[in-house]
Amino acid sequence: MKKIATIVSMLLVAALLLVSCAKPVPGASEPAAPTQSADASPAEESYKIGVIQYATHPSLDNCYNGFVQGLKEEGLVEGENLTIDFQNAQGEVSNADLQAKNMVTSKYDLLCGIATPAAMSCYSAAKEEGVPVIFSAVSDPVAAGIVQTLEKPGSVASGTADSLNLEGQMKMIRAFLPEAKKIGIIYTTSEPNSVTHLEKFKALAPNYGFEIEAVGVTNASEVGTAAQTLITNGVDCINNFTDNNVVDNLSVVLHAANEAKIPVFGSEEEQVKNGCLASESLDYVELGKETGRMAAKVLRGEAKPEDMAVSVIAASTPVYNKTVLDALGLTLPADYAAAADLSSAQ
């Protein structure tokens, strides 16, 4: 009997050993995972952001392309550690409002609004939820109510501002048109940046012997009529700001101006490529890059928008279109002999 008991005991011990080596049953405690070595790096965090571009035109397209490049420079690459939901509002504030609300509801890590109306929509949707907003191509974010001051935004938003060289533009117009007296302006009454630019342009005009004739519009359908009104009122040229509604319908303005044989001056190089005579041009790709770099800092927790000063891009470069110059029978002013000719750059 003792032998039998001993054998039974040995079999029980063996069975217990086998059970202890077997795969744990569901719900049982898992064995502790090996401790990660000091050299091993944790999985890289990924982010999801929403971008709303207010309209489709080359300067804003350049801004978005620069934005993606700026993020990439900071190591945030779409398809790797970054997902970008890009939306175009097609020039409609109601579209931008809805897109921004949906992005906030989806709990994106950050919103980017390109152009003033899109930035305003992003800010309006994000401010109560505390979602950070980085904007681009907003000429006057203070007037738009997005930030308190350029130095200390004090809100969930900061970004980059495109500050037009208005005095440089005025000097350029006088140089190209030494006998001109009246400059025509079309502006959208609901765009704060356009209203601000118009006020500054009017203040500068007497210093250069100009009178400003301005026509306000509320939507795209009014742009053509506004151009005809300016021509009827005897303007010597038309000058564009960065007004999204007007730039989005630049072909209509150019058609009316060409029929009247008067030049249109643009606010950046893409407008000159497309038929404007000349411009003190801003670099919207670089504007976008700086926006991307700012967004990367916010995503990584290195900075908060409310503490980040708005980055103002103000440096301009003179450019002109020789084909347009020749068609109008004008001569390139000596002071602009070094300006880049963009007539073949389309």
Secondary structure in CASP SS format (residue, H / E / C, confidence):
PFRMAT SS
TARGET T0000
AUTHOR 0000-0000-0000
METHOD secondary structure of the structure
MODEL  1
M C 1.00
K H 1.00
K H 1.00
I H 1.00
A H 1.00
T H 1.00
I H 1.00
V H 1.00
S H 1.00
M H 1.00
L H 1.00
L H 1.00
V H 1.00
A H 1.00
A H 1.00
L H 1.00
L H 1.00
L H 1.00
V H 1.00
S H 1.00
C H 1.00
A C 1.00
K C 1.00
P C 1.00
V C 1.00
P C 1.00
G C 1.00
A C 1.00
S C 1.00
E C 1.00
P C 1.00
A C 1.00
A C 1.00
P C 1.00
T C 1.00
Q C 1.00
S C 1.00
A C 1.00
D C 1.00
A C 1.00
S C 1.00
P C 1.00
A C 1.00
E C 1.00
E C 1.00
S C 1.00
Y E 1.00
K E 1.00
I E 1.00
G E 1.00
V E 1.00
I E 1.00
Q E 1.00
Y C 1.00
A C 1.00
T C 1.00
H C 1.00
P H 1.00
S H 1.00
L H 1.00
D H 1.00
N H 1.00
C H 1.00
Y H 1.00
N H 1.00
G H 1.00
F H 1.00
V H 1.00
Q H 1.00
G H 1.00
L H 1.00
K H 1.00
E H 1.00
E C 1.00
G C 1.00
L C 1.00
V C 1.00
E E 1.00
G C 1.00
E C 1.00
N C 1.00
L E 1.00
T E 1.00
I E 1.00
D E 1.00
F E 1.00
Q E 1.00
N E 1.00
A C 1.00
Q C 1.00
G C 1.00
E C 1.00
V H 1.00
S H 1.00
N H 1.00
A H 1.00
D H 1.00
L H 1.00
Q H 1.00
A H 1.00
K H 1.00
N H 1.00
M H 1.00
V H 1.00
T H 1.00
S C 1.00
K C 1.00
Y C 1.00
D C 1.00
L E 1.00
L E 1.00
C E 1.00
G E 1.00
I E 1.00
A C 1.00
T H 1.00
P H 1.00
A H 1.00
A H 1.00
M H 1.00
S H 1.00
C H 1.00
Y H 1.00
S H 1.00
A H 1.00
A H 1.00
K C 1.00
E C 1.00
E C 1.00
G C 1.00
V C 1.00
P C 1.00
V E 1.00
I E 1.00
F E 1.00
S E 1.00
A C 1.00
V C 1.00
S C 1.00
D C 1.00
P C 1.00
V C 1.00
A C 1.00
A C 1.00
G C 1.00
I C 1.00
V C 1.00
Q C 1.00
T C 1.00
L C 1.00
E C 1.00
K C 1.00
P C 1.00
G C 1.00
S C 1.00
V C 1.00
A E 1.00
S E 1.00
G E 1.00
T E 1.00
A E 1.00
D E 1.00
S C 1.00
L C 1.00
N C 1.00
L H 1.00
E H 1.00
G H 1.00
Q H 1.00
M H 1.00
K H 1.00
M H 1.00
I H 1.00
R H 1.00
A H 1.00
F H 1.00
L C 1.00
P C 1.00
E C 1.00
A C 1.00
K C 1.00
K E 1.00
I E 1.00
G E 1.00
I E 1.00
I E 1.00
Y E 1.00
T E 1.00
T C 1.00
S C 1.00
E C 1.00
P H 1.00
N H 1.00
S H 1.00
V H 1.00
T H 1.00
H H 1.00
L H 1.00
E H 1.00
K H 1.00
F H 1.00
K H 1.00
A H 1.00
L H 1.00
A H 1.00
P H 1.00
N H 1.00
Y H 1.00
G C 1.00
F C 1.00
E E 1.00
I E 1.00
E E 1.00
A E 1.00
V E 1.00
G E 1.00
V E 1.00
T C 1.00
N C 1.00
A H 1.00
S H 1.00
E H 1.00
V H 1.00
G H 1.00
T H 1.00
A H 1.00
A H 1.00
Q H 1.00
T H 1.00
L H 1.00
I H 1.00
T H 1.00
N C 1.00
G C 1.00
V C 1.00
D C 1.00
C E 1.00
I E 1.00
N E 1.00
N C 1.00
F C 1.00
T C 1.00
D C 1.00
N H 1.00
N H 1.00
V H 1.00
V H 1.00
D H 1.00
N C 1.00
L H 1.00
S H 1.00
V H 1.00
V H 1.00
L H 1.00
H H 1.00
A H 1.00
A H 1.00
N H 1.00
E H 1.00
A H 1.00
K C 1.00
I C 1.00
P C 1.00
V E 1.00
F E 1.00
G C 1.00
S C 1.00
E E 1.00
E H 1.00
E H 1.00
Q H 1.00
V H 1.00
K H 1.00
N C 1.00
G C 1.00
C C 1.00
L C 1.00
A E 1.00
S E 1.00
E E 1.00
S E 1.00
L E 1.00
D C 1.00
Y H 1.00
V H 1.00
E H 1.00
L H 1.00
G H 1.00
K H 1.00
E H 1.00
T H 1.00
G H 1.00
R H 1.00
M H 1.00
A H 1.00
A H 1.00
K H 1.00
V H 1.00
L H 1.00
R C 1.00
G C 1.00
E C 1.00
A C 1.00
K C 1.00
P H 1.00
E H 1.00
D H 1.00
M C 1.00
A C 1.00
V C 1.00
S E 1.00
V E 1.00
I E 1.00
A C 1.00
A C 1.00
S C 1.00
T E 1.00
P E 1.00
V E 1.00
Y E 1.00
N C 1.00
K H 1.00
T H 1.00
V H 1.00
L H 1.00
D H 1.00
A H 1.00
L C 1.00
G C 1.00
L C 1.00
T C 1.00
L C 1.00
P C 1.00
A H 1.00
D H 1.00
Y H 1.00
A C 1.00
A C 1.00
A C 1.00
A E 1.00
D E 1.00
L C 1.00
S C 1.00
S C 1.00
A C 1.00
Q C 1.00
END
